[in-house]
């Protein structure tokens, strides 16, 4: 997955869906010592405490083979008004597309990623639904040492179920899978009549059950 530099049609679709009042910017990636991957909020808070400047919330934009994605994110604004991504990237890159957005902060628990299917394959929509379900369940977890998440047993089992589904569907996609392809579980049924059957309805039921268990 990369961070796009140009505004292609899928990237514009994602920008429109995000709906920020601010324009996108291409900003440099300059990780600071001690900063952790995936911890942009705390990385920038620490940087501001040490060197001044400001924390700016918004969206880091990522582009993969199937999905264009906005990740809620924080970057550092130096005393000259320049935005800099100080968080180590998951992949090697020297700049990212960033959209400032002051509607949400780190206090808005589990601000969900925003995703756009950049293909004509509807199976990607299932991958998106499953990823969004995983993010939904994270709000019932507690972060512990080592970047792990603690759930109660019921919710933890459900999260693991959807994590496995996500891995299987993404692998299926990379192998050319579609709704009518034989399901990845090696059954004799097409995906649409096997693991893909009634997925949206199953997710809706699981959301209600997870909410009830975590009341």
C-alpha positions, 0 to 999 in steps of 0.5 A: 500500500502506498500514499498517492501523490496524484488525484485519480478518480478513486482518490477524489471519490475518497476525498469527497467521502471524507468531506473535510473543509480543508484541501489535501496536502502532500507532506514529508515523512520525517520520523522522529527518534522513539516514535512508534508505528501506528501511534500518530496521536501519541507521537505528535503529542510527545513532539509538541511537548518537547519542541512546541508546534501544534498537533493537527488531526486529519486523514492519511490517504493510502492506496492499495490494489483494491481499496483507497483508504483514509486513516484518521491520523495526526501530524506535527505542525512546526512553528513555521506552519509546515506539516510533517508526518513524524510517525514511522511509516509501515512501508518505505515512503518519503511523503504522504497525502494528508487531509487536515480535518478538525471535526474529530480528535483522538478523544473520538474513540475508534474513528473508523477508516473510510474506504472506497472500492477502486475496482469493479469487483463487488467482492471488495465490498465484502472485504470493506465490510469485514474490515469495518466490523473489526474496527467496530469491535475494537471500541469494546477492547482495552489496549494493553502493553505491547499494542495488544487489545484485551476483549472479554471472551465473547467479543475476543472470539468474534474479533478473531473470527472476523480477523480470519475472515478478513485474511481469507477474503484478502488472499482470495482477492489477490488470487483473483477471487470473485463472487462466482468463484469457488469459495476459498474454503474449498467447498463445492459452492461459489463464494456467493453461496458459501462464506459470502452468503448473507454476510451483511445480515450476519454482521448486523446480528453480530453487532447487536450481540456484541453491543448487548454483551458489552452493555 
